[in-house]
Amino acid sequence: MVHETSVHRADVAMTVGEPYEVAPDVAADGISEWLDLVTGPGAAEARPEAAEALRGQGQKLHLHATDPRGLGQAGEWMIHREPDGVTWHHGHQKADTALRGPAADLLLAFLGRIPWTDERIEVLGDTSLLDHWPRHATF
């Protein structure tokens, strides 16, 4: 519930023009939970069309949290789009597309609350993956 509450709190803050803050470790855990929901064992059964659309040909997306205190491996996510589905793990490696920014901003971008082009997010590599991912990675 903490992740859902945090995101809804962000919605309210953005609506009234107030700053939004959430602890980096909470935001990082929210990203991991969201990735589990989108790519986990039940995701394909719950949303077969979205799961099919997320399949790829080996494309990789890397998220890297840049929070000052650092999150270690918990602040690095590698998402792999393969022909048989999408998987993810914590780690750092070269990817087709990389997003860098504070964990809270990465969470908001991944949930469609702020655009990928927001100044708080640094995008490196192939942006077409970012056009495709949010349309299909929903739950």
C-alpha positions as CSV (number, residue, x, y, z in Angstrom):
1,M,0.0,0.0,0.0
2,V,2.9,2.4,0.7
3,H,3.8,2.5,-3.0
4,E,0.2,3.2,-4.2
5,T,-0.2,5.8,-1.5
6,S,3.0,7.5,-2.5
7,V,2.0,7.7,-6.1
8,H,-1.4,9.1,-5.3
9,R,0.2,11.6,-3.0
10,A,2.4,12.6,-5.9
11,D,-0.7,13.1,-8.1
12,V,-2.2,15.4,-5.5
13,A,1.1,17.4,-5.1
14,M,1.4,17.9,-8.8
15,T,-2.2,18.9,-9.1
16,V,-1.8,21.7,-6.6
17,G,1.7,22.7,-7.8
18,E,3.5,21.5,-4.7
19,P,6.8,19.6,-4.6
20,Y,6.7,15.9,-4.2
21,E,9.2,14.0,-2.1
22,V,9.4,10.3,-1.2
23,A,12.3,8.5,0.3
24,P,14.6,7.1,-2.4
25,D,14.4,3.6,-1.0
26,V,10.6,3.6,-1.0
27,A,10.6,4.9,-4.6
28,A,13.2,2.3,-5.6
29,D,11.1,-0.5,-4.0
30,G,8.0,0.9,-5.8
31,I,9.8,0.5,-9.2
32,S,10.8,-3.0,-8.4
33,E,7.2,-3.9,-7.3
34,W,5.8,-2.3,-10.4
35,L,8.2,-4.3,-12.6
36,D,7.2,-7.5,-10.8
37,L,3.5,-6.7,-11.5
38,V,4.1,-6.0,-15.2
39,T,6.5,-8.9,-15.9
40,G,5.7,-11.5,-13.2
41,P,4.1,-14.9,-13.8
42,G,0.5,-13.7,-13.6
43,A,1.0,-10.7,-15.9
44,A,0.6,-12.5,-19.2
45,E,-2.5,-14.2,-18.0
46,A,-4.0,-11.0,-16.6
47,R,-3.2,-8.8,-19.6
48,P,-2.3,-11.1,-22.5
49,E,-2.4,-8.3,-25.2
50,A,0.0,-6.1,-23.1
51,A,2.3,-9.0,-22.4
52,E,2.5,-9.8,-26.1
53,A,3.1,-6.2,-27.0
54,L,6.0,-6.0,-24.5
55,R,7.9,-8.9,-26.1
56,G,10.9,-7.9,-28.1
57,Q,14.0,-9.0,-29.9
58,G,16.6,-8.5,-27.1
59,Q,16.1,-4.8,-26.4
60,K,17.4,-3.7,-23.0
61,L,16.3,-0.8,-20.9
62,H,18.3,0.4,-17.9
63,L,17.1,2.5,-15.1
64,H,19.7,4.1,-12.9
65,A,18.8,6.0,-9.7
66,T,21.1,9.0,-9.0
67,D,20.1,9.8,-5.5
68,P,22.9,11.4,-3.5
69,R,23.0,8.7,-0.7
70,G,23.0,6.0,-3.3
71,L,20.9,2.8,-3.4
72,G,23.5,0.4,-4.6
73,Q,22.1,-2.5,-6.6
74,A,18.5,-1.6,-5.4
75,G,18.8,1.6,-7.6
76,E,19.7,-0.2,-10.8
77,W,17.2,-2.1,-13.0
78,M,17.8,-4.0,-16.2
79,I,14.7,-4.8,-18.2
80,H,15.1,-7.3,-21.1
81,R,12.5,-7.6,-23.9
82,E,12.9,-11.0,-25.4
83,P,10.8,-13.1,-27.8
84,D,9.4,-15.2,-25.0
85,G,8.6,-12.2,-22.7
86,V,10.0,-9.5,-20.5
87,T,12.3,-10.1,-17.5
88,W,14.1,-7.7,-15.2
89,H,16.8,-7.8,-12.5
90,H,18.8,-5.4,-10.5
91,G,22.1,-4.6,-12.1
92,H,24.1,-2.3,-14.3
93,Q,25.1,-3.1,-17.9
94,K,25.0,-1.5,-21.3
95,A,21.4,-1.1,-22.7
96,D,19.7,0.2,-25.8
97,T,18.1,2.9,-23.6
98,A,19.1,4.2,-20.2
99,L,17.2,6.5,-17.9
100,R,19.0,8.3,-15.1
101,G,17.5,10.4,-12.3
102,P,16.4,10.3,-8.7
103,A,14.4,7.2,-7.9
104,A,11.2,9.1,-7.2
105,D,11.3,10.8,-10.6
106,L,12.1,7.5,-12.3
107,L,9.0,6.0,-10.5
108,L,6.8,8.9,-11.7
109,A,8.1,8.6,-15.2
110,F,7.6,4.9,-15.4
111,L,4.0,5.3,-14.1
112,G,3.3,8.0,-16.6
113,R,3.0,10.8,-14.1
114,I,5.8,12.9,-15.7
115,P,7.1,12.6,-19.2
116,W,10.4,11.0,-20.2
117,T,11.4,14.3,-21.5
118,D,11.2,16.0,-18.1
119,E,14.3,17.8,-17.1
120,R,14.8,15.6,-14.0
121,I,15.3,12.6,-16.2
122,E,18.4,12.0,-18.4
123,V,17.7,9.8,-21.4
124,L,20.5,8.0,-23.2
125,G,20.2,5.9,-26.3
126,D,17.2,4.8,-28.4
127,T,14.1,6.8,-27.4
128,S,11.8,4.6,-29.5
129,L,11.8,2.1,-26.7
130,L,10.5,4.8,-24.4
131,D,7.6,5.5,-26.8
132,H,6.6,1.9,-26.8
133,W,7.1,0.8,-23.2
134,P,4.5,3.1,-21.4
135,R,1.7,2.3,-23.8
136,H,2.0,-1.4,-23.0
137,A,3.5,-1.7,-19.5
138,T,0.4,-1.2,-17.5
139,F,-1.6,-3.1,-14.9
